[in-house]
Amino acid sequence: MTDTQPELMVGFPAERIVDIARWDKGPDNRWAFQHVSEIVPTANVSRGDGSPFVWQESTANVGGLSVEINDEDSLSVESILLSTYTDGFLVTKNGRVAFEGYFNGMDRHTRHLLMSVSKSVVGTLAGVAVDRGLLDPAAAVVSYIPELEDSPGFADATVRNVLDMTTAIIFSEDYDDPESEVVAHEMACAWRGRSSIADQGVYEFARSTRRADREHGELFHYASINTDVLGWLIERSTAQRLSDFASESIWAHIGVEHDGQLGVDYRGSPVANGGFCFTLRDLSRFGEMMLNRGRINDSQIVSTEWINNTLNQGSNTAWLPTLYGPLWPNGRYRNQWYVTGDDHGSYFAIGVNGQHLWINPTTQVVITKFSSHPASVDKDAMLLTIEAMNTIARSPTLS
């Protein structure tokens, strides 16, 4: 059936506006993910006054690469990009841009919501705090945040449990269940407009988290509230707002072109779990720093020790019982990063609605993808995109 509604956010005033109750779902997110600061509160992440890191460019027929879907079928990368609501796609090889494409009105100067790719950024920021001796992964969470002493979920958890999402908390990440914890969590983050939960804020929400019937450290259980607690830990240990610490410690030193943004709740606390907004090239610069073991522009931004800890430590035992176990049987989740344990040492960050940062250290490839899938979780699109990125990263056409 033909959509006869007016185009979203067009007109003076616009006839059809973004719905605050569902701005991150389709079709509203096709516009909203590129205009987050016009919808929810945000803080600035300054790029500082340094010169941008200048990409060298090469060309490769990335769009024409064939990706095997099963034993009988294959699709081109170009068709996969078009079918997965891509907004931006960038491939770098050996520090050179091999492919760059923009869709849906996006361009190289447009900031886009990272969703849970933000978690891996926050995990890396935590590494800087650890490097500086300000944050101890072995310490109890409540040694930094005594307000969580009455939280059943976090009262006896360690910073390491939070970093690796092995806290034994009850938290459903089912976005389609209106009774799930993640829906209330989104409300607390000011992502659904004003409400009593929103007015209390994300930190107060963290205090209400319940305890599951297992031990901390036993299971990798993906729960976004962990990253908000990690953001709180960073703020307490560094005595800086997360947005300011992100700028001072990383963002102003990796040669980005643009300021970033970070969503905040109605009390000004950061939406660490999914609120960063960066341009495609700037997120790729962050990925390039990770690829180079924390180094870029001849400066060590994050210690090699922390990067090595992220890539080589973590519990495979905690990982295997989860849905990721069959995909990467040698994998693990460490410091808010997914580590595949594959033969190339690939690791990645991922966010709902199709956000990806894929790093292959063997072939020196970084792939960044921004999307606006209509549904929060589209497993088929996710697996298709991962297969495409893995194929590109291993392709001899990029050499």
Rosetta blueprint (number, residue, H / E / L):
1 M L
2 T L
3 D L
4 T L
5 Q L
6 P L
7 E L
8 L E
9 M L
10 V L
11 G E
12 F L
13 P L
14 A E
15 E L
16 R E
17 I L
18 V L
19 D L
20 I L
21 A L
22 R L
23 W L
24 D L
25 K L
26 G L
27 P L
28 D L
29 N H
30 R H
31 W H
32 A H
33 F L
34 Q L
35 H L
36 V H
37 S H
38 E H
39 I L
40 V L
41 P L
42 T E
43 A E
44 N E
45 V E
46 S L
47 R L
48 G L
49 D L
50 G L
51 S L
52 P L
53 F L
54 V L
55 W L
56 Q E
57 E E
58 S L
59 T L
60 A L
61 N L
62 V L
63 G L
64 G L
65 L L
66 S E
67 V E
68 E E
69 I L
70 N L
71 D L
72 E L
73 D L
74 S E
75 L E
76 S E
77 V H
78 E H
79 S H
80 I H
81 L H
82 L H
83 S H
84 T L
85 Y L
86 T E
87 D E
88 G E
89 F E
90 L E
91 V E
92 T E
93 K E
94 N L
95 G L
96 R E
97 V E
98 A E
99 F E
100 E E
101 G E
102 Y E
103 F L
104 N L
105 G L
106 M L
107 D L
108 R L
109 H L
110 T L
111 R L
112 H E
113 L E
114 L L
115 M L
116 S L
117 V H
118 S H
119 K H
120 S H
121 V H
122 V H
123 G H
124 T H
125 L H
126 A H
127 G H
128 V H
129 A H
130 V H
131 D H
132 R L
133 G L
134 L L
135 L L
136 D L
137 P L
138 A L
139 A L
140 A E
141 V H
142 V H
143 S H
144 Y L
145 I L
146 P H
147 E H
148 L H
149 E H
150 D H
151 S L
152 P L
153 G L
154 F L
155 A L
156 D L
157 A L
158 T E
159 V H
160 R H
161 N H
162 V H
163 L H
164 D L
165 M L
166 T L
167 T L
168 A L
169 I E
170 I E
171 F L
172 S L
173 E L
174 D L
175 Y L
176 D L
177 D L
178 P L
179 E L
180 S L
181 E H
182 V H
183 V H
184 A H
185 H H
186 E H
187 M H
188 A H
189 C L
190 A L
191 W L
192 R L
193 G L
194 R L
195 S L
196 S H
197 I H
198 A H
199 D H
200 Q H
201 G L
202 V H
203 Y H
204 E H
205 F H
206 A H
207 R H
208 S L
209 T L
210 R E
211 R E
212 A L
213 D L
214 R L
215 E L
216 H L
217 G L
218 E L
219 L L
220 F L
221 H L
222 Y L
223 A L
224 S L
225 I H
226 N H
227 T H
228 D H
229 V H
230 L H
231 G H
232 W H
233 L H
234 I H
235 E H
236 R H
237 S H
238 T H
239 A L
240 Q L
241 R L
242 L H
243 S H
244 D H
245 F H
246 A H
247 S H
248 E H
249 S H
250 I L
251 W H
252 A H
253 H H
254 I L
255 G L
256 V L
257 E L
258 H L
259 D L
260 G E
261 Q E
262 L E
263 G E
264 V E
265 D L
266 Y L
267 R L
268 G L
269 S L
270 P E
271 V L
272 A L
273 N L
274 G L
275 G L
276 F E
277 C E
278 F E
279 T L
280 L H
281 R H
282 D H
283 L H
284 S H
285 R H
286 F H
287 G H
288 E H
289 M H
290 M H
291 L H
292 N L
293 R L
294 G L
295 R E
296 I E
297 N L
298 D L
299 S E
300 Q E
301 I L
302 V L
303 S L
304 T H
305 E H
306 W H
307 I H
308 N H
309 N H
310 T H
311 L H
312 N H
313 Q L
314 G L
315 S L
316 N H
317 T H
318 A H
319 W H
320 L L
321 P L
322 T L
323 L L
324 Y L
325 G L
326 P L
327 L L
328 W L
329 P L
330 N L
331 G L
332 R E
333 Y E
334 R E
335 N L
336 Q L
337 W E
338 Y E
339 V E
340 T L
341 G L
342 D L
343 D L
344 H L
345 G L
346 S L
347 Y E
348 F E
349 A E
350 I E
351 G E
352 V L
353 N L
354 G L
355 Q E
356 H E
357 L E
358 W E
359 I E
360 N E
361 P L
362 T L
363 T L
364 Q L
365 V E
366 V E
367 I E
368 T E
369 K E
370 F E
371 S E
372 S L
373 H L
374 P L
375 A L
376 S L
377 V L
378 D L
379 K H
380 D H
381 A H
382 M H
383 L H
384 L H
385 T H
386 I H
387 E H
388 A H
389 M H
390 N H
391 T H
392 I H
393 A H
394 R H
395 S L
396 P H
397 T H
398 L H
399 S L
